[in-house]
Amino acid sequence: MPGGSNRPTGVDEKDSLKDFHRVLAEQATSQQITEFQGLLKDAESAKAILETLVQQRSHAGSGSEAPVSAAEIKRSLEQLRAGNQKFVEGFSAVQKSGLKEIIRKLGEADSNLDADAKRLNQSLQATNRDSTEVESRCKSVIQSLADFSSQEFALGREMGIMLAEATDQTFKLAEVRMPVSIGKQTITVTVSALLWQVAAQGAERTFKLLRIVDLSDLQQKLTELLRAQLDTAGACGERLAVREATIAASSPASVLGLELHYERWSCMRLAGQSTSQELAEADGWVEVKLTPVVEKENLLKLATEFSRINAAGVMGESLRSGDLGEELRDKLSRAILSALQTGIKFQNNLPSEVRDVAVVQNAKFQDIGVGKVGVVLYGQLVLSDEQDGHLANELNRAQFAQGTAPSEGPPAKSKSIPGR
C-alpha cells in the first residue's frame, strides 16, 4: 500500500477489511523484493562454489583449476546467512506476526546450514585432510543449502514475490496506478486487488474478487477539482462558488461537505444597454450523501442526496427545491463517479479468458487507513483449470514486466481469506 516509508504498517482490529489489509501488509515492498533477489543470487553463488569443490575432489589432480579455498566457502555462506538475517529483521510487525511460522522454519534451516558449514570448515582446515570426508561434508552443506533455499522460496511466495501457480488459492493482482481525468484536471487512482478461492467443484473453482480503489489523491485535490466542475459565474441568474470541499471516509456511503457562496443576479436592458443588479447574496454549507450502486453488467452508479443544508433565504430554497440543488447533485455525481469507475475498468487488467466472467456485485465507500477515502468493490468469478493457468501466467508476466519476479521456486501453501 502507498506510504511514506514504503513499509507495511499495522492493522486496526476494528477495520472490517482487516483480513485483506493483513495479507497486503505481509506482501513485500519494492525494497524487500530487491533484497530478496540479492539473497537468491547469493544462494546460487554459494551453491556454485560448493559444487566446484565437489567436482574438484572427484577429479583430484586432473585439472589445473585453482582449488576452492575454505575462506572462499566460509565467506560466501556467511554473506548469504547475514543477508537473510538482515532481510528478516527488516520485516514490519505485521509481517513478523503473519509469517512467524515460515520464519521459524527458515531459522531452523539457517541453523542446520551453519552447523554443516562449520563441520566442513573443520575438515578443510585439518592438517591431514580426508578427501572422502571433505566431499561427504561438502555434499551435506549443499543439501542444507537446498533446504535453506526451499524455505527462502516459500517465504518469497508468502510475501507475493515468487511466481504464481495455477493451483494457488489466493492471487494478488498487481497494483495499478491509473490517471483519471475530471474535466480538465487529472488525478491518480491506485487500485489493488485480491482473488481468493471460496469453493471448488470438479474442474471449476469459485473465487471472490475484492478491489480497493484508493481515492486519496482525489481527497487531497477535492476543493480545486470541484471548483472547476461546480463554479458558475454567468452575468444573469444564479452564481455558485465552492469555497471548500471535504469528503469523509465512512461506510457504506460517504459524506461530501461543501462550503458555498451564492449570488443571484437580475439582468435588464434599458435604453439599448444591458445592466445587471445583484438581488441576493449568501454563504451556506451542504452535506451530500454519496452511495455507490452496482447495477447489472458491472454498471456502477452514484446516488446523491442532501443529508444537510445549512443555508437560508433564496439560497436555501433553490438548493432544496430548485434547479440549483438538482444540478449540484448531478455535477457531483458525474465528477466523483469518473474516479469510482476505475475499479470497474481495472477488470481490463485480467487475462482476456477471465475478464468476461468477472462480475462486480457490490460497492461501498471505506476508510482504507489513516482517514483515507477508498471504494471497495466485491465480486466473484468461476474459473476452469485452464483459466487458472492463464491467470497465473498473466500475473507472472506482469511481475517480469516490472522487473520484480525472481527465479521460480517450490510452492508454499497459499493463504485463504474468508469469503464475505
N, C-alpha and C positions, 0 to 999 in steps of 0.2 A: 504494500500500500504506500502511496506517496507520503513522504515525511522528510523533515529537515535532516535527520540523522541517517536516513535510508536504512534504519534498523526496525524490525518488527517491535511493536510495543505491546503493553498489557491489554487485557480484555476486561471490560466491565461486565461483572457477573449478571447485571440487570439487562444486558443487551440481548434482545431476542434473536440476534444473529450471531450469538457468541460462538456457535459451532463453526459457522462459516469463517468468522473472523479469526478463530483459533487456528484453523487449517491454513488460512492465508498468512497468519503471523508466524507459522512454522516454516513457511516457504523461504527459500534462500533469497537474499538480496543480490543485487548485481555484483557487489564486492565479494560476497561469500561464494558466488559462482566462480569468480576469477580465482579465489583462493583454492577452491575445490579442484579446479583444473590443474593448478600447480601441484596439489597433492598427488593427483593421478600421474603427472609427469615424473614426480619424484619416485613414486612406486615403480613405474616402468624402468626408470634408470637403475634403481636398486636391484630389480629383478634381472636386468641385463648383465649387471656386474657379477651377480651370483652365478648366473648361468655360464658366463665366461669362465669363472673359476672351475666349475664342474667340468666344463669341456677341456680345460687345460689339464685338470687332474686325470681325466680319462685318456688323454693323449700326451702324457708327460714326455718331454724330450723330443716330440715330433715336429715342433714348430719353433719359430724364432720370436713369436709374440711375447712381449714382456708380461710376466705373471702378474695377476691381480694381487695387490698388497692388502694386508689386514687393515691398514689405516684407511684405504680407499673404501673397503666394505663397511667399516665402522662409521666412517663419515657419511656415506650415503644413507645408511639406516637411521642414524641419529638425526639427519636432516629431515627424513620422512617423518619420524616419530615426533620431533619437535614441531614441525609444521602442523601435524594432526592435532597436537595438544593445543597449539595456539588457535587453530580453527575452531575447536570445540569450546575453548574458553571464551571466544568472542560471541557465543550464542546469547540471544536475549533470554530473559527469564522464561518467557512463554516457550521458546524453542527448547530450552533445557528441560522444562517440565514435560512437554508433549513428546519429546524424543528421548526421554531418560532411559527407556529400556534398550533402545538400539545404541545409545551412548555407552551404556553399561557393557553391552556385548563387544563394542568396539574397544573399550578399555581392557577387557579380558584378552582380546586378540593382540592388543598392543603389549600387554604383559608377557604373553607367550612368545611374541616375536623378540622382545627384549631378552628373555631368558635363553632362547635358542641362539640369538646373536652373540651373547656373552660366551656360551659354550664353544661356538665356532671360533671366536676370537682367541679363546684359551688354546684351542688346538693349533691355530695358526701361529701363536706366539711360542708354542712349545719348542724346546731345543731339538728334541727327536720327534719330528712330525711323523705321524702315521697317516699315510696318504689315504688309506681306506676310511679312517676315522674322519679326516677332514672332509672328504667327499660326502660321507654319510651325514655329517652335521650341516654341511652346506645345503644338502637336499632338505633337511629338516627346516632350515631357515627359509628356504624357498616355499615350502608348504605353509609355514607360519605366515609368510608374507602374503601368500594367496588367500589365507583365511582372513588376514587383516584387510586386504583389498576388497574381499567379498563384503565385509562389514562396512567398509567405506562406501561401496557401491549401494548397499542397502540404505545407508544414511542419505546418500545423494538422492535416491528415489523418493524417500520420505520428504525430502526438502524440495521436491519438484525439479531437481537438476537433471536427473537421469532420464533416459528416453522413455516415452510412454509405450505401453504394450496393449494389444487388443483385449487382453484378459483383465486389465485393471478395472477396479470397481469405482475408482474416482479419477476424473480427468480435470486438471486445472487448465483452463484455456488461457492463452497468452493475453496479458493485459494490453489494452489498446487505448491509445490517446488519439482522439479524433477532433478536428476543428469543426465547429458548428457556427454557421452564420445566422445572426439575428439582426435583420435589417442590414445595415452597412457595417456592423461590427462583428467580430469573431471571438468566440470563447473556446476553451479547450475542455472537452468532456472525456473523462477517463472511465473505461468500462472494464470490469474484471468479472470473471465467471467461473462457476464450478458445475460439473456434471457428476452425479453420484447415483449408483445403482440402487434401486429400491425393490426390484423384482426380476426374476428370471424364469422363463418357461421355454423349454426346448432350445431352439437356436436363436431365440429373441430375448433381449434384455430391456427392461424399462428403466429409464434414467430420469431423475429430477434435474431440472436446469435452473440455476439461480444466477442472476446477473445483478451487479451493483453498478449503477450509473452515478459517478461522483460529480456533483454539481457545485463543488466548492468554488470553482473559478467564476461561475455564474453568480454565486452568492456574493463574492467579493466585488463584482462589477455591476451588481444589480441596479443601483441608482443610475449610473451612466447609461446602461442598456435601456432601462425603461423610460428615461427622459427622451431618448431618441425615438421610442415607439409611441409614447403617450402624449408628449407635449404638443399642444395645438396653439397657434398664435395668429388666427385669422383676424382680419380687420373688424369683422362683424360677428355677432353671435357669441358663443361660449369659448373661453380660453381656459386651458388647463396646463399647469406646470407641476412636475414632480420635484419636490424639494428633497425628499429622501425616501429610499425604499429598503425594506428589510424582509428577510424570509426566515421563519423559524423552523428548525428541524423537529418535526413531530410525526406521528404515525396514527392512522394510515394517510390522513390528509395533512397538508402543510398550510400554514397561515402566512400570507404575504401582507405586510403593512406598508401603507403609502401615506406620506405627508404631502398634501396637495395645496396648491394655490389656485384659486378660481376667480375668474373675471367674466362679466357679461357686458357686451358692448352692443350699442344700437347704431345703425348707420342710416343716414338720410341724405337726400340730395336737395339742396336749396340754391336757387339762382344758378343752376348749372354746375354747382360744385358739391362734392361729396364731403360730408362731415361725419364724425363718429363721436359717440358720447358713452362714457362708462356708466352703466346702470347699477352694477353691483360688484363687490369685491369681498372675498373671504378666504380664510385658511381653514383647512379641515384635515381629518385623519380617517382613513378607512382601513379595515382589515378584510381581506378576501380569502376565503377558504378554497384551497386548490385540492381536488381529488382526482387522481388518475383512474381511468376506467378502461379496462380491456374489453373490446368487443370481438366478434368473431373474426377469424382470419388474421389474427395478430394486429388488429386495428386498435391503436391507443388514442384515447381522447382525454381531455382535461376538463372536468366540470368545475365551474367557478360560481361562487355565491358570496354576497356580502355577509360577513358574520358580525360586523360592527361598522356603523357610520357615525362619525363624530363631526357633524357639520350642520350648521343652522341656515335658516333662510332659504334663498333661492338655490344655493349650492346643495344643501341637504335634499331639497325637493327634487332637483334634477338628477342627483345620484340615486335616490330611492325609486323614483317612478318615471324619470325622463330618459331621453336618448343617451344622455351623458353616462349614466350608470351602465347601460347595456353596452355601449361602445367601449367603455373602460374594461369591462369584464372580457369582452371579445378580444381586444388587443392583448390583454394579459395572457389569455389562454393560448393565443397563437404564438406569442413570444416565448413562453415557458415550454410549450409543447414541442417546439422545434428541438429543444435540448433533450427532452424526455425520449423522443422518438429514436435517439441514438442507440438506446438499448435494444430496440426492435431491429434497427439497421445492423447492429452487431451480429445478427444472425448470418450476415454475409461472410463472416469470418469462419464459419463452419464449412466443412467439405460439402461439395455440391450434392453428394449422395445422402447427406444428413440434413442439409439445410431445409429441405421441404417438409421434413417431418417434425421439426422443432416448433412447438406451439407455446406461445406465451399465454398463461391462464389468469394471472393476477398481477397487480402492481400496487405499490404503495410508497409513500414518502417514508424516509427513515433517517434518523440520526446515525451517521456512519462513523462517528468518532469525533470528539472534541468540538461538538456543535456544528459539524459539517453536514450540509444537506445532501442527501442522495435519494435515488429512487431504486427500489428493489423490485425486480421482475421475476416472477416464478413461472416456470413452465415445465414441460415434460416431452420426452420423445422415446420412441421404441426403436431399437436398433437390432439389426441382424448381426451375426458374427462377421460377415463381410464388411458391413458398415462400421463396426467397431474397429476393424483393421484400417479402414480408410481414415477414420477419425484419429487414431494413434499416429498414422503416417503424417497426417496434416499437421498435427501438433509438433511432431519431431522436425518437420521441415521448417516450421515457424521458429523453433529453437535454433536450428542451424543458421537460418537467415539472420538471426540476431547475434550469432556467434557465441551462444551460451550453452551449446549441447556438447558435453564431453563424450568419451567413448562409452559404448553400451556395456552394461554390467548385469549381474544376476538380479532378478526382480525381487523386490521386497513386498510384503503383504500391504496392499493399499488400504488406506483408512476409509471407512464408510461413514457417511453423515446421516443422521436420522432424517427421514422424509418429513416434509411439512404439509 
